[in-house]
Amino acid sequence: MFQVTRRRLAIWYTTVTAVLLLVFASGFYLYVRSTLIERIDDTLNHVVEVVQRSLVIEPINQGGDVRVNVESSFRDNAISVEDDHIDLEWFSPQGEIVWSTFADPIAVPLHFNINGETVHLSADHLLRQVTQRVQVGRQVLGYLRVSHPWFEVTKPTRELFLDLIAGTTVMVAIVAAIGWLLSGLAMQPIRESYQRLKQFTADASHELRNPIAIIQTNVQVALSDPESDPQMQRYHLQVVERLTRRLGRLVDDLLFLARQDSSTAQPRRVLVNLDDLLTEVLEEQQTIAVEKGISLSLNCSAASEELAASQSIILKSLPRVENLLSLQCDRDQISRLFTNLISNALQYTPANGKVTIDLQQLKRTSGSSLQVKVTDTGIGIPEEALPQLFDRFYRVDPARTKATGGSGLGLAIAQAIIENHHGQIQIESKFGKGTTVTVTLPQQETAS
């Protein structure tokens, strides 16, 4: 499919370029040809003016009639005009040839034309001619015809035509090669996107297929024995309820990523105190931390009073500075971001471990930003797995993650949220020792 599309793109690109080159070459050829013809016509008209000025006119009677002394007028013109490849002919007032520089008179009827015309002597012999009537007052003395060989036009134009054909052919060949290369480069992102879409669809289908199959099995078992033990019925319903909640979370994650990919969901930015938001997230995650015996703490330069009142969360804070830790953001998305990161840290930190969240403001020349570090003393991540952490449905340990109900979309969602807010995320980890996730979000000027 991609090869066919690439071939079509290259053909269209080459065809359009070839048409443009052909139009340009045709226009250039016609321009050069018309310029050569104009130069020849100008030369012929100039010769006519020069010859007219050199005509020897003498009276023939007392009545004022005059005539042209042909012998005196054209005696010195034959050699000079021959050097210029220009031939002269003098005709009587009646149109009869009187004098000519041609070795053999040409069989071309006299045709009065001062603008220049092309005459055919034979298939390969053409002339460009200008004919001027010479008169004194009302008396016509004769006609002067000046001829120029047409090969002065055909020879350079033929060479130009061949050069343009060769040049256009070479250019079309080059454009075809470049078009094939460019179409390949243009198709590369589409091919990669298509492969990611195929992988995403396959992974999503797999994630949906397993819970649905288990739900179907439990429902069939429950329906197969209408008089079964109520405890067993309750067990099957609990399994179905747990799997439907897992499916609901998975569908929500897929819908969120689909909206981000299509750019249909724009962040609803409001002014948020990030320390307050982190306080709420930690309070929500505190139950899990207590159950696992994990120490959960928040360090920031401006902490909320509500968090300080909580006895189950260790807090290290400095005096609060109004709006120091404020951020223009989508509150729901940022809350989801840190919920994912902190729940991941708790999930992969063993009992009696520690999860620490550090919040601070960074001052830079380009503007201030807020940095949040989520550090745990968990199992860590192998170095070779770090580049793939943000891939959708990727799991470092698939068996362990499925056991905890993870779908492999948490970090992909986190990255999408951070990109929406023009921030950055970095993950540093040492296998067996712990992981640090650093999130940097730029602050914006807010109205007081």
RACORQUI-V754745 format. One record per residue. N is the residue number from 0. RES is the residue in one letter. PHI is phi in whole degrees, 0 to 359 (* if undefined). PSI is psi as a letter, one per 30 degrees, with the letter a starting at -180 (* if undefined). D_FIRST is the distance of its C-alpha to the first C-alpha in Angstrom with 1 decimal. Layout:
# RACORQUI-V754745
n={N N}
res={RES RES}
phi={PHI PHI}
psi={PSI PSI}
d_first={D_FIRST D_FIRST}
This chain:
# RACORQUI-V754745
n={0 1 2 3 4 5 6 7 8 9 10 11 12 13 14 15 16 17 18 19 20 21 22 23 24 25 26 27 28 29 30 31 32 33 34 35 36 37 38 39 40 41 42 43 44 45 46 47 48 49 50 51 52 53 54 55 56 57 58 59 60 61 62 63 64 65 66 67 68 69 70 71 72 73 74 75 76 77 78 79 80 81 82 83 84 85 86 87 88 89 90 91 92 93 94 95 96 97 98 99 100 101 102 103 104 105 106 107 108 109 110 111 112 113 114 115 116 117 118 119 120 121 122 123 124 125 126 127 128 129 130 131 132 133 134 135 136 137 138 139 140 141 142 143 144 145 146 147 148 149 150 151 152 153 154 155 156 157 158 159 160 161 162 163 164 165 166 167 168 169 170 171 172 173 174 175 176 177 178 179 180 181 182 183 184 185 186 187 188 189 190 191 192 193 194 195 196 197 198 199 200 201 202 203 204 205 206 207 208 209 210 211 212 213 214 215 216 217 218 219 220 221 222 223 224 225 226 227 228 229 230 231 232 233 234 235 236 237 238 239 240 241 242 243 244 245 246 247 248 249 250 251 252 253 254 255 256 257 258 259 260 261 262 263 264 265 266 267 268 269 270 271 272 273 274 275 276 277 278 279 280 281 282 283 284 285 286 287 288 289 290 291 292 293 294 295 296 297 298 299 300 301 302 303 304 305 306 307 308 309 310 311 312 313 314 315 316 317 318 319 320 321 322 323 324 325 326 327 328 329 330 331 332 333 334 335 336 337 338 339 340 341 342 343 344 345 346 347 348 349 350 351 352 353 354 355 356 357 358 359 360 361 362 363 364 365 366 367 368 369 370 371 372 373 374 375 376 377 378 379 380 381 382 383 384 385 386 387 388 389 390 391 392 393 394 395 396 397 398 399 400 401 402 403 404 405 406 407 408 409 410 411 412 413 414 415 416 417 418 419 420 421 422 423 424 425 426 427 428 429 430 431 432 433 434 435 436 437 438 439 440 441 442 443 444 445 446 447}
res={M F Q V T R R R L A I W Y T T V T A V L L L V F A S G F Y L Y V R S T L I E R I D D T L N H V V E V V Q R S L V I E P I N Q G G D V R V N V E S S F R D N A I S V E D D H I D L E W F S P Q G E I V W S T F A D P I A V P L H F N I N G E T V H L S A D H L L R Q V T Q R V Q V G R Q V L G Y L R V S H P W F E V T K P T R E L F L D L I A G T T V M V A I V A A I G W L L S G L A M Q P I R E S Y Q R L K Q F T A D A S H E L R N P I A I I Q T N V Q V A L S D P E S D P Q M Q R Y H L Q V V E R L T R R L G R L V D D L L F L A R Q D S S T A Q P R R V L V N L D D L L T E V L E E Q Q T I A V E K G I S L S L N C S A A S E E L A A S Q S I I L K S L P R V E N L L S L Q C D R D Q I S R L F T N L I S N A L Q Y T P A N G K V T I D L Q Q L K R T S G S S L Q V K V T D T G I G I P E E A L P Q L F D R F Y R V D P A R T K A T G G S G L G L A I A Q A I I E N H H G Q I Q I E S K F G K G T T V T V T L P Q Q E T A S}
phi={* 291 293 296 296 298 296 295 299 295 294 297 299 293 296 298 295 297 296 297 296 295 297 297 297 295 297 295 296 295 296 296 296 294 294 297 296 297 294 294 297 297 296 296 294 295 297 300 297 295 294 300 291 266 293 264 252 226 285 242 198 287 281 97 288 230 213 265 280 297 296 285 286 250 298 256 265 299 291 294 289 295 296 268 58 239 248 244 222 243 244 288 303 275 90 266 294 247 212 207 269 289 295 238 304 268 270 239 299 291 223 292 205 265 264 94 212 254 242 254 273 204 297 244 230 234 229 253 233 232 243 236 275 251 212 240 64 263 271 277 270 155 231 249 242 247 238 228 299 287 295 295 260 294 296 294 290 295 296 295 299 295 296 294 297 297 296 296 298 297 296 297 297 296 296 298 295 295 299 296 294 295 296 295 295 292 280 301 298 293 298 294 297 295 295 296 295 298 296 298 296 296 295 297 298 294 296 280 294 297 298 296 296 292 301 299 297 296 295 296 296 294 281 292 230 299 256 287 297 303 295 292 300 298 298 297 294 294 298 298 296 295 289 293 296 296 295 299 296 296 295 300 297 295 295 298 294 296 294 294 294 270 59 272 254 264 300 264 277 223 280 232 276 294 293 294 296 296 301 297 296 295 298 292 270 296 299 296 297 294 300 267 71 261 279 243 224 232 244 207 275 210 265 278 290 298 293 298 283 281 274 271 239 286 231 238 216 253 303 287 244 301 66 294 250 277 211 276 201 274 301 297 293 295 297 294 302 284 297 298 293 289 294 297 298 293 295 254 254 290 302 68 274 219 234 238 245 249 241 210 260 253 258 226 296 278 135 271 211 253 242 238 247 251 244 231 252 277 284 77 232 300 300 290 269 302 296 256 298 269 287 289 69 279 231 293 232 303 295 292 291 296 296 266 88 285 251 82 251 300 288 297 294 300 296 297 294 295 296 299 256 57 256 222 223 226 234 239 208 237 301 87 241 140 223 235 252 249 244 240 238 290 273 239 296 238 284 280}
psi={e e e e e e e e e e e e e e e e e e e e e e e e e e e e e e e e e e e e e e e e e e e e e e e e e e e e f f k j k l l f l f f g k l l k j e e e e g e g f e e e e e f g h k k k k k k l f f g k k e k k f k e k k k i j l k j j j f f k l k k j e a e g j l k k k k k k k k l j b f k k f a k k k k k k k f f f e e e e e e e e e e e e e e e e e e e e e e e e e e e e e e e e e e f e e e e e e e e e e e e e e e e e e e e e e e e e e e e e e e e e e e f f i f g l k e e e e e e e e e e e e e e e e e e e e e e e e e e e e e e e e f g f j k k j k l k k j e e e e e e e e e e e f e e e e e e f h k k j l k k l f i l l e e e f f k f f k k k j l l k k k k g e g l k j l j e e e e e e e f e e e e e e e e e g k l k g a k k k k k k l k k k l e f l l l k k k k j k l h a f l k k e f f e f g e g k k g k k e j e e e e e e g g l f g f e e e e e e e e e e e g h a l k k k k k k k f f l k k k k k k k k l l k k k *}
d_first={0.0 3.8 5.5 5.3 6.3 8.6 9.9 10.8 12.4 14.3 15.4 16.6 18.3 20.0 21.0 22.7 24.4 25.5 27.0 28.8 30.1 31.3 33.1 34.7 35.7 37.2 39.1 40.4 41.5 43.3 44.9 46.2 47.5 49.3 50.8 52.1 53.7 55.2 56.7 58.2 59.6 61.1 62.7 64.1 65.6 67.1 68.7 70.1 71.7 73.2 74.6 76.0 77.9 79.3 80.6 84.4 85.8 89.5 91.8 93.0 95.9 97.9 95.7 92.9 90.6 88.6 86.4 84.1 85.6 82.8 84.3 84.9 81.6 79.2 81.2 79.3 75.8 74.7 74.0 72.3 70.0 69.1 67.9 65.6 64.3 65.8 68.1 70.8 72.5 75.5 76.3 79.5 79.7 79.5 76.1 77.6 76.4 79.1 77.6 74.3 72.8 70.8 72.3 71.7 71.7 68.3 68.2 66.6 68.5 69.7 67.3 68.2 65.0 65.2 61.4 60.4 58.9 57.3 59.2 58.2 60.9 58.6 55.0 54.9 57.8 57.4 59.6 59.3 62.6 64.5 67.8 70.4 73.7 76.7 79.6 82.6 83.3 82.9 83.6 80.6 81.3 78.3 74.6 72.7 69.4 67.3 64.4 61.7 59.5 56.0 54.5 55.0 52.1 50.1 50.2 48.7 46.2 45.1 44.6 42.8 40.5 39.6 39.1 36.8 34.7 34.5 33.8 31.1 29.4 29.5 28.3 25.3 24.4 24.8 22.9 19.9 20.1 20.6 17.8 15.3 16.9 17.1 13.5 12.7 15.5 14.3 10.9 12.8 14.5 11.5 10.0 13.5 14.1 11.3 12.7 16.1 15.4 14.3 17.5 19.5 18.8 19.6 22.7 23.8 23.5 25.5 28.1 28.6 28.7 31.6 34.0 33.3 34.0 37.2 38.3 37.8 39.7 42.6 42.8 42.9 45.6 47.6 47.4 48.3 51.8 53.3 56.6 55.1 56.7 56.3 55.5 52.6 51.3 51.7 49.8 46.8 46.8 46.9 43.9 42.0 43.2 42.2 38.7 38.3 39.4 36.8 34.1 35.4 35.2 31.6 30.6 32.5 30.7 27.2 28.3 29.7 26.6 24.5 27.0 27.0 23.2 23.5 26.7 28.5 31.4 33.6 36.5 39.9 42.0 45.7 48.3 48.4 50.8 48.6 51.6 52.3 48.8 48.8 52.1 50.7 47.8 50.2 52.5 49.7 48.8 52.4 52.9 50.2 51.8 55.2 54.1 52.7 55.5 53.4 55.0 53.0 54.2 53.3 54.6 54.5 56.6 57.1 57.0 57.7 61.1 59.6 57.9 61.2 62.9 60.6 62.3 59.4 57.3 58.6 58.6 59.4 59.6 61.2 62.9 60.5 59.6 58.5 54.9 54.5 51.7 50.3 46.7 44.7 42.0 40.5 43.1 41.0 38.1 40.5 42.4 39.3 38.4 41.7 42.0 38.9 40.1 43.7 42.8 40.6 43.5 45.9 43.6 43.4 46.9 49.5 52.9 55.4 52.7 52.3 49.7 50.6 49.2 50.2 50.0 51.0 50.7 49.4 50.8 48.7 49.0 45.8 47.3 48.2 45.9 46.5 45.6 45.5 45.5 45.1 46.7 47.2 48.8 46.3 44.4 42.2 38.7 37.8 36.9 33.6 32.5 33.2 29.9 28.0 30.6 28.7 25.5 25.2 26.6 27.8 31.2 33.5 35.2 33.2 36.3 38.7 36.5 35.8 39.5 40.2 37.6 35.3 31.6 30.5 29.8 33.2 32.4 29.0 31.0 33.7 31.4 30.0 33.6 34.7 31.9 33.0 36.5 35.6 37.1 36.4 36.4 37.3 37.9 40.4 41.4 43.5 42.8 45.9 47.5 45.6 43.0 43.4 40.9 41.6 40.5 41.4 41.4 42.6 45.6 45.9 49.1 50.6 53.3 56.6}
